[in-house]
Amino acid sequence: MLSRGEPPLTMSERKKTTVRREDISEALREVGVGAGEVAIVHSSLSSMGWVEGGADTVIDAFLDVLDPTRGTLVLPTLCQRDIEHRFERWDIERSPSDVGAITETGRLRPDAVRSDHATHSVAAIGAQAHEITEGHGRAWGRPCPWGPAAFGFGSPWQWLYDHDAHYLFLGVTTSVNTIGHFAQAEFVRQIIEEAGPVGERLAREIKEWQRPGVWPQFSFELCERWLRERDAMRYATIGEATLRATRARVNVDTIIEKLRTEPETIVPDDFLDWLRRARRAAEEHQP
């Protein structure tokens, strides 16, 4: 029976798998998520089938498992549309999330706290929400195409790495592995530091906001295979969707390791040339 005010199902919705709040909670526990923990999720609402109650049901199911008095749900609320003007048009209260209904629904909840970054903000709900989000606008220290604050020291992405949060993909693949950009930026920072006196010049060649340059770009689809090789990816099913689950630290550390040991197979030629020059400088800098 329909709840009061709930519209009747369309024909296409009737044919979809029905997903309930408890189905989502059960899958989260199956992959190891528990009360008092922090979890970030990339998501697709439609991938699951027909979810009773829509995006709010998904968020409530996560909070049932995490217990917001002790744990925290983090949602990427990225703004990528009209990206050339993103910083000048950024409004922390009004700029919508471009990465799915669940993220935008979560951003609008009264208990959500959003971080202050024009392209790579997150919204958090729960016990650590303020702690995770409060430093984003002042973050620093990692050059990248979205400015040094996007994945800098003090950013939510740093917090997720430091605290080894659950890192989940609900109905999407690792192609949307946003913390992979944190890994890229940290790798670049390390290489520049190791290059010694030449590092400042090399840093000027890195792609920055509206400044062309080199960047260790690669397909994040590769991350799933790398994590599976380390037995660091777990799976469950929610309706018609696959839930992929790993942890932030192994995710980042694996990417950095691959960039160090196998760059020839994954990064573009211009970055590979930059990396070779940086490594020669590092060798010359060593006492």
C-alpha positions in Angstrom: 0.0 0.0 0.0 1.2 3.5 -0.8 2.0 6.0 1.9 -0.3 9.1 2.1 0.8 11.6 -0.6 3.2 9.1 -2.3 2.6 9.0 -6.1 1.7 5.6 -7.8 4.6 3.8 -9.4 5.2 4.2 -13.1 5.3 1.2 -15.4 9.1 1.3 -15.5 9.4 1.6 -11.7 7.2 -1.5 -11.3 9.6 -3.5 -13.4 12.6 -2.5 -11.3 14.0 -4.3 -8.3 12.6 -2.8 -5.1 15.2 -1.7 -2.5 14.4 -1.0 1.1 16.3 0.8 3.8 17.2 -2.4 5.6 18.6 -3.9 2.3 21.1 -1.1 2.1 22.0 -1.4 5.8 22.6 -5.1 5.5 24.9 -4.7 2.5 26.9 -2.0 4.4 27.5 -4.3 7.3 28.4 -7.1 4.9 31.3 -5.1 3.6 32.5 -4.2 7.1 31.0 -0.8 7.8 30.1 -0.4 11.5 28.9 2.1 14.1 31.2 4.9 15.1 33.1 4.8 11.8 33.5 7.2 8.9 32.4 6.3 5.4 32.5 8.3 2.1 30.4 7.0 -0.8 30.3 7.7 -4.5 26.8 6.7 -5.7 24.1 6.2 -8.3 20.6 6.1 -7.0 19.1 4.7 -10.2 21.6 1.8 -10.3 19.9 0.0 -7.5 16.4 -0.2 -9.0 13.5 1.4 -7.3 14.5 2.6 -3.8 11.5 3.1 -1.4 11.8 6.7 -0.3 14.5 7.6 -2.8 17.8 9.3 -1.9 16.8 10.0 1.7 16.3 6.3 2.3 19.9 5.6 1.2 21.3 8.3 3.5 19.2 7.1 6.4 20.4 3.6 5.9 24.0 4.7 6.1 23.3 6.6 9.2 21.5 3.6 10.7 24.8 1.7 10.4 27.2 4.4 11.2 25.2 5.9 14.2 25.6 9.7 13.7 26.1 10.2 17.4 29.5 8.4 16.9 30.2 8.0 13.2 29.9 10.1 10.1 28.7 9.9 6.5 30.7 11.9 3.9 29.3 12.7 0.5 31.3 14.2 -2.4 29.4 17.4 -3.4 31.6 18.2 -6.4 30.8 21.1 -8.8 32.1 20.4 -12.3 29.6 22.2 -14.6 30.8 25.4 -16.2 34.1 24.6 -14.6 36.1 27.6 -16.0 33.9 30.0 -13.9 33.6 27.6 -10.9 35.5 29.6 -8.4 34.0 33.0 -9.2 30.4 31.5 -9.0 31.0 29.3 -6.0 28.4 29.6 -3.2 28.8 27.1 -0.4 25.1 27.2 0.4 23.6 27.3 -3.1 26.0 25.6 -5.5 24.5 22.2 -6.3 26.4 19.0 -6.3 26.9 17.6 -9.8 27.5 14.0 -8.9 24.2 12.4 -8.3 20.8 12.7 -6.4 22.1 11.1 -3.2 24.9 13.7 -2.9 22.6 16.7 -3.6 19.9 15.3 -1.2 22.5 14.9 1.5 23.9 18.4 0.9 20.5 19.9 1.5 19.8 18.1 4.8 19.7 20.4 7.8 22.3 18.3 9.7 24.8 18.4 6.8 28.0 20.5 7.0 29.7 21.3 3.7 33.3 22.1 3.1 34.4 25.3 1.4 35.9 24.5 -2.0 34.5 25.4 -5.4 35.2 22.2 -7.2 35.9 19.4 -4.7 33.7 20.0 -1.6 32.2 17.3 0.5 29.2 17.3 2.8 29.3 15.4 6.1 26.6 14.3 8.5 27.4 12.9 11.9 29.7 13.2 14.9 32.9 14.3 13.0 31.1 16.5 10.4 32.7 19.8 11.5 36.1 18.3 12.0 36.2 16.8 8.6 35.0 19.9 6.7 36.2 22.9 8.5 39.7 23.3 7.1 39.0 23.0 3.4 39.0 26.7 2.6 42.4 27.1 4.3 44.0 23.9 3.0 47.4 24.2 1.3 50.5 22.5 0.0 49.6 20.3 -2.9 49.6 21.7 -6.4 47.0 20.3 -8.7 44.6 21.4 -11.5 42.0 22.6 -9.0 44.3 24.7 -6.8 46.4 23.8 -3.8 43.5 23.7 -1.4 41.4 21.1 -3.3 43.4 18.1 -1.9 45.8 20.0 0.4 46.8 19.6 3.9 43.8 20.4 6.0 41.3 19.3 3.4 38.6 16.6 4.0 40.5 14.3 1.6 43.5 14.6 3.9 41.3 13.8 6.9 39.8 10.7 5.2 43.3 9.4 4.4 44.7 10.1 7.9 41.7 8.4 9.5 41.5 5.5 7.0 37.8 6.0 6.3 35.7 3.4 4.5 35.7 4.3 0.8 32.6 3.0 -1.0 31.3 2.9 -4.6 27.6 2.3 -4.8 26.4 1.4 -8.3 29.5 3.1 -9.8 33.0 2.0 -10.5 36.4 3.3 -9.4 36.3 5.5 -12.5 34.9 8.1 -10.0 37.6 7.5 -7.4 38.0 11.2 -6.4 40.6 10.5 -3.7 42.8 9.3 -6.5 43.4 13.0 -7.2 44.6 13.4 -3.7 47.0 10.6 -4.4 48.2 12.2 -7.6 48.7 15.5 -5.9 50.6 13.9 -3.0 52.9 12.0 -5.4 53.7 15.3 -7.3 54.4 17.0 -4.0 56.8 14.2 -2.9 58.6 14.3 -6.2 59.1 18.0 -6.1 60.4 17.8 -2.6 62.9 15.1 -3.5 64.2 17.1 -6.4 65.8 19.6 -4.0 66.8 23.0 -5.5 65.3 22.2 -8.9 61.9 21.4 -7.3 60.7 25.0 -7.5 61.2 25.1 -11.2 59.6 21.7 -11.7 56.6 22.9 -9.7 56.0 25.7 -12.2 55.5 23.0 -14.9 52.6 21.3 -13.0 49.1 22.0 -14.2 47.3 24.4 -11.9 44.0 26.1 -12.0 43.6 27.7 -15.5 47.3 27.2 -16.1 48.4 24.5 -18.6 51.0 22.0 -17.5 51.8 18.4 -16.9 49.8 16.0 -14.6 50.0 12.3 -13.8 46.6 11.6 -15.5 45.5 7.9 -15.8 42.3 5.9 -15.9 40.9 5.4 -12.4 39.3 2.2 -13.7 42.7 0.6 -13.1 42.3 1.2 -9.3 39.8 -1.7 -8.9 42.3 -4.2 -10.4 45.1 -2.9 -8.2 43.0 -3.1 -5.1 41.8 -6.6 -5.9 45.4 -7.7 -6.3 46.0 -6.5 -2.7 42.8 -8.2 -1.4 41.6 -4.7 -0.5 38.2 -4.6 -2.2 35.0 -6.1 -0.8 31.7 -6.5 -2.6 28.0 -6.7 -1.8 24.8 -6.3 -3.8 22.0 -3.8 -3.3 19.1 -4.4 -5.6 20.6 -4.3 -9.1 23.7 -2.5 -8.0 27.2 -3.6 -6.9 28.6 -2.1 -3.7 32.4 -1.9 -3.8 34.2 -1.2 -0.6 37.8 -0.4 0.2 39.6 1.9 2.6 41.0 5.4 1.9 44.6 4.7 2.9 45.2 1.6 0.8 43.4 3.3 -2.1 45.8 6.3 -2.0 49.0 4.3 -1.1 48.4 1.9 -3.9 48.1 4.7 -6.5 51.2 6.4 -5.3 53.1 3.1 -5.4 52.0 2.5 -9.0 53.0 6.0 -10.0 56.4 5.4 -8.5 57.0 1.9 -9.8 55.1 1.7 -13.1 54.7 5.2 -14.5 55.7 4.2 -18.0 52.5 2.1 -18.3 50.0 4.6 -17.0 50.9 8.3 -17.3 51.1 10.5 -20.4 54.5 11.1 -22.1 54.7 14.8 -21.1 54.4 13.9 -17.4 56.8 10.9 -17.8 59.4 13.3 -19.2 58.9 15.7 -16.2 59.2 12.7 -13.8 62.5 11.6 -15.4 64.0 15.0 -15.1 62.8 15.3 -11.5 64.4 11.9 -10.6 67.7 12.9 -12.2 67.6 16.1 -10.1 66.9 14.0 -7.0 69.9 11.8 -7.6 72.2 14.8 -8.1 70.7 16.4 -4.9 71.6 13.4 -2.7 74.7 13.9 -0.6 
